Amino acid sequence: MLARSLQKALYRDGAGRRITNPSAGPLFGTEASVDDSQSGIIYVLRSKSDHPEIAANRNLLHKIGVTGGTVVGRVANAAKDATYLLADVEVIAEYKLFNINRSKLEKLIHRFFGSAQFDITINDRFGNPVRPREWFLVPLTVIDQAVDKIVDGSLKDYEYDPETASIRLASE
C-alpha cells in the first residue's frame, strides 16, 4: 500500500526520481537449460589478406560479429566481400548465445571495442571504396575476457584500453 502511494507521488512530481540497481544479472547461464533457445553465435575471425596493413597486424586484427546462422555459412564468400577485407578468413573463436537480442549484443561489443576499431579503406570488386567497421585491433585473450564479462553481466563496469590492450574498470 505504501509502495503504491510512493509510486503515485513520484509520477506526480516532475522532479521525482527513482534510484534502482541497473544490473539485470547475468545474461547467460553457464549451461543451457531445456527452455533456452539458441539465438546466435558470437564469432571471431582473422583475415588471410596479403594487404600490407592487414598482414602487419594479423595476430592482433580480429573481426567480431554475431550471426543467427552458422559461421561457416556466414563467411562462405568472404574473398568476394569487402566486409571480410576481400580475403579468406580463419574462424578463431565461436561463442553460442541463448535468449538474447543479437543485434543489440553486436552493437554493445562494437561500442566496447570502438577505440580499437581498425581504420582502413579498401576498394570492393567494383572499385568502390569501402570502410569495414567490424575489425578491431584487439588480442584474442581480451576478446575472451570481454565475452566472460558479457556472460556474468559485468561488461558495463569495464572499458577497453587500447594503449595497454587490456580491459580495466571504467573511469567514472
C-alpha positions in Angstrom: 0.0 0.0 0.0 2.7 2.5 0.9 4.8 1.5 -2.1 1.8 2.3 -4.3 1.4 5.7 -2.7 5.1 6.4 -3.2 4.9 5.4 -6.8 2.0 7.8 -7.4 3.8 10.6 -5.7 6.9 10.0 -7.8 4.8 10.1 -11.0 3.1 13.4 -10.0 6.3 15.2 -9.0 8.2 16.2 -12.2 11.4 16.2 -10.2 10.8 12.8 -8.6 13.4 10.2 -9.2 13.9 6.5 -8.5 17.2 5.0 -7.8 17.5 1.5 -9.0 20.1 -1.2 -9.5 20.6 -1.3 -13.3 22.2 -4.7 -13.2 19.9 -7.2 -14.9 22.1 -10.0 -13.7 24.0 -12.5 -15.9 22.9 -12.5 -19.5 23.7 -16.2 -19.8 23.8 -19.2 -17.5 26.9 -21.4 -17.6 24.8 -24.2 -19.2 21.7 -24.0 -21.5 18.5 -25.2 -19.9 15.7 -27.1 -21.6 13.7 -23.8 -22.0 16.6 -21.9 -23.6 16.7 -21.4 -27.3 19.9 -20.7 -29.2 19.7 -17.2 -30.6 23.0 -17.0 -32.4 26.8 -17.1 -32.2 29.4 -14.5 -31.5 32.3 -15.2 -33.9 35.9 -14.0 -34.1 37.7 -14.1 -37.4 41.2 -13.5 -38.6 41.9 -12.3 -42.1 44.2 -14.1 -44.5 44.6 -11.0 -46.6 48.0 -10.1 -48.2 47.3 -6.3 -47.8 50.4 -4.9 -46.1 48.5 -3.1 -43.2 46.4 -6.2 -42.6 49.4 -8.7 -42.8 51.4 -6.5 -40.4 48.6 -6.7 -37.7 47.4 -10.3 -38.5 47.7 -11.6 -34.9 46.0 -8.6 -33.4 43.4 -7.8 -36.0 40.0 -9.6 -35.5 36.5 -9.3 -36.9 34.0 -9.6 -34.2 30.4 -10.3 -35.2 27.2 -12.0 -34.3 25.2 -14.3 -36.6 21.9 -16.2 -36.3 23.1 -18.9 -38.7 26.3 -20.9 -39.0 29.6 -19.1 -39.0 30.7 -21.3 -42.0 27.7 -20.1 -43.9 28.3 -16.5 -42.9 31.9 -16.5 -44.2 31.4 -18.7 -47.3 32.1 -16.0 -49.8 34.5 -13.9 -47.7 37.0 -13.5 -50.5 34.4 -11.6 -52.6 33.0 -9.5 -49.7 34.6 -6.2 -48.6 33.2 -6.8 -45.1 35.8 -9.6 -44.9 38.6 -7.4 -46.4 38.2 -9.2 -49.8 40.1 -12.2 -48.5 39.5 -15.6 -47.0 39.2 -15.7 -43.2 40.0 -18.1 -40.4 37.5 -18.8 -37.7 39.3 -18.2 -34.4 36.5 -18.5 -31.8 32.8 -19.1 -31.5 30.5 -18.5 -28.5 26.9 -19.7 -28.5 24.2 -17.3 -27.5 20.9 -18.1 -25.8 17.8 -16.0 -25.4 19.5 -12.7 -26.4 18.9 -10.0 -29.0 21.8 -10.5 -31.5 21.8 -7.0 -33.0 21.9 -5.2 -29.6 24.7 -7.5 -28.4 26.7 -6.9 -31.5 26.3 -3.1 -31.1 27.4 -3.4 -27.4 30.5 -5.4 -28.4 31.4 -3.0 -31.2 30.9 0.0 -28.9 33.0 -1.6 -26.2 36.0 -2.1 -28.6 35.3 1.1 -30.6 38.5 2.8 -29.5 40.4 -0.1 -31.2 38.5 -0.1 -34.5 40.8 -0.8 -37.4 40.7 2.2 -39.8 41.2 1.0 -43.4 39.5 1.8 -46.7 39.7 -0.8 -49.4 38.1 -0.9 -52.9 35.5 -3.5 -53.4 35.2 -5.7 -56.5 33.7 -2.8 -58.4 36.3 -0.3 -57.4 34.1 1.5 -54.9 35.8 2.5 -51.6 34.6 0.6 -48.6 35.5 1.1 -44.9 34.7 -2.1 -43.0 33.8 -1.3 -39.4 33.7 -4.7 -37.6 37.5 -5.2 -37.5 39.3 -4.4 -34.2 43.0 -4.4 -33.1 42.4 -6.5 -30.0 44.2 -9.6 -28.7 42.1 -12.8 -28.7 42.6 -13.2 -24.9 41.0 -9.8 -24.3 38.0 -10.8 -26.5 37.7 -13.9 -24.4 37.7 -11.7 -21.2 35.0 -9.4 -22.7 32.8 -12.4 -23.5 33.2 -13.7 -19.9 32.1 -10.2 -18.7 29.1 -10.4 -21.0 28.2 -13.8 -19.6 28.4 -12.6 -15.9 26.7 -9.2 -16.7 29.6 -7.0 -15.7 30.8 -5.6 -19.1 29.1 -2.3 -18.3 31.5 -1.8 -15.5 34.6 -2.0 -17.7 36.2 -0.3 -20.7 38.8 -1.3 -23.2 42.1 0.5 -23.1 43.8 0.4 -26.5 47.1 1.7 -25.1 47.6 -1.3 -22.9 45.4 -3.7 -24.9 43.5 -4.6 -21.8 40.2 -4.3 -20.1 40.0 -2.1 -17.0 37.4 -0.8 -14.6 35.5 2.1 -16.2 36.6 5.5 -15.0 33.6 7.4 -13.7 
